[in-house]
Amino acid sequence: MSDRTIPEIQSPCVKLCIMEPDSGFCMGCGRTRDEIASWISLSPSERETVTGQLGHRLANLTRNKRRKGGRRNRLAKTG
């Protein structure tokens, strides 16, 4: 075994992986698929840049959005 330790890379993942189709952002963490896939290989400054954008992205994901399904929609279609 080696004495080398692997540095821990912080991730914004909250284990709620649902991609919002209109924007392409994850509704849990706010990252794109490409950002999620390449997260480990990004430099610390690149991760910091992405992390700095996440609050704005997440706020825009939920602003002015109406649910497209659910009970109310099903009842409206049958009634």
C-alpha positions as CSV (number, residue, x, y, z in Angstrom):
1,M,0.0,0.0,0.0
2,S,1.0,3.6,-0.6
3,D,1.4,6.4,1.9
4,R,-0.1,8.8,-0.6
5,T,-3.5,10.1,0.3
6,I,-6.1,11.2,-2.2
7,P,-7.3,14.7,-1.5
8,E,-10.9,15.1,-0.7
9,I,-12.8,17.1,-3.3
10,Q,-15.8,18.9,-2.1
11,S,-18.9,18.5,-4.2
12,P,-22.2,20.5,-4.2
13,C,-24.1,17.3,-4.8
14,V,-27.1,16.9,-2.5
15,K,-28.1,13.5,-3.9
16,L,-31.2,14.9,-5.7
17,C,-30.3,14.3,-9.3
18,I,-33.1,15.5,-11.5
19,M,-32.2,17.3,-14.7
20,E,-34.4,20.2,-15.6
21,P,-35.0,19.8,-19.3
22,D,-35.4,23.5,-20.3
23,S,-32.2,24.7,-18.7
24,G,-30.1,21.5,-18.5
25,F,-29.3,22.1,-14.9
26,C,-29.6,19.5,-12.1
27,M,-32.4,20.6,-9.8
28,G,-30.5,19.4,-6.7
29,C,-27.1,21.1,-7.2
30,G,-27.5,23.4,-10.2
31,R,-24.7,21.8,-12.3
32,T,-24.9,20.7,-15.9
33,R,-24.3,17.1,-16.9
34,D,-20.9,18.0,-18.3
35,E,-19.9,19.8,-15.0
36,I,-21.1,16.8,-13.0
37,A,-19.2,14.3,-15.1
38,S,-15.9,16.3,-15.2
39,W,-16.1,17.6,-11.5
40,I,-13.1,15.5,-10.3
41,S,-10.9,16.6,-13.2
42,L,-11.7,20.3,-12.9
43,S,-9.1,22.5,-11.3
44,P,-9.9,24.0,-7.9
45,S,-10.4,27.4,-9.5
46,E,-12.8,26.0,-12.1
47,R,-14.8,24.2,-9.4
48,E,-14.9,27.5,-7.5
49,T,-16.2,29.3,-10.6
50,V,-19.0,26.8,-11.1
51,T,-19.8,26.8,-7.4
52,G,-20.1,30.6,-7.5
53,Q,-22.9,30.3,-10.1
54,L,-25.0,27.6,-8.4
55,G,-27.0,29.9,-6.1
56,H,-28.2,32.0,-9.1
57,R,-28.9,28.9,-11.2
58,L,-30.9,27.2,-8.5
59,A,-32.9,30.4,-7.8
60,N,-33.8,30.7,-11.5
61,L,-34.8,27.0,-11.7
62,T,-37.6,27.5,-9.2
63,R,-38.7,31.1,-10.0
64,N,-42.0,31.3,-12.0
65,K,-42.3,27.6,-12.5
66,R,-45.6,25.8,-12.3
67,R,-45.9,22.1,-11.9
68,K,-46.9,20.4,-15.1
69,G,-48.6,17.4,-13.6
70,G,-50.0,16.3,-10.3
71,R,-53.5,15.8,-9.0
72,R,-54.9,19.1,-10.1
73,N,-53.9,18.5,-13.7
74,R,-55.2,15.0,-13.8
75,L,-58.6,16.1,-12.4
76,A,-58.8,18.9,-14.9
77,K,-58.3,16.5,-17.8
78,T,-61.0,14.1,-16.6
79,G,-63.6,16.7,-15.6
